């Protein structure tokens, strides 16, 4: 999805809702040129740990 700076200013909640709920990536444009990207944060810790474990032995600090 693309959004101009003006759209981001006017519809911040709606645009961020799409990122948070729908997992959409948003490219922010200024005068027709991409200037920023908003991507969902987070992920599945179990999947990430399984991927790391498949690479080799892990020595991680305890989870807080």
N, C-alpha and C positions, 0 to 999 in steps of 0.2 A: 504494500500500500504506500502511496505517496501522500504527503500533506505539505502545504506551504507553511511558512512561518505564521502567516495570518490565520490560516485554518487551525494551526496548533494553538495559537493564542486564544481563539474564539471557542474551540471545541476540545480543550485539553482533556477534560474528563472522559469524553466519548472516545477520543483517540487512544488514551492510555487504557481505557476499558478494553478496547480491541486487542491491545498488546497483552494485557494481563489475562483476560478471559479466553481470547481466541488464539493466543500465541502468535499473533501476527507481528511481522517486522514492519516498521514504518521508516521510510526515507523522508527526511525533512529537506525541503528545497527552499532556496532563497534566490529570487530572480531567475528561476528556472534551473539552477545548479544545485546538486545535492550538497548539503552542508553538514548533515548529521544523520545518525541512524539510531532508532530506538528499538531495542530488542527485549524479549522477555528475559527475566532473570530467574535463576533457580534451576532446578532440575531434580532428577531422581537420584538421590544419594546412593541407593543400592545398585543401580545400574552403573553409576560412575565407579563405585568401588569394585564391582565385578570386572569392568573394563581394565582398571588399573591392576587388579590381581592377575588378570590374564597376561599382562606384560611381564610380570615377575614379582619377586618378593617385595613386600611393602613394610616399611617401618614408620607408621604414622603416629602422631601424638594423640592422646585420648581426646574424644569428642567432649566439648564443653557443654 
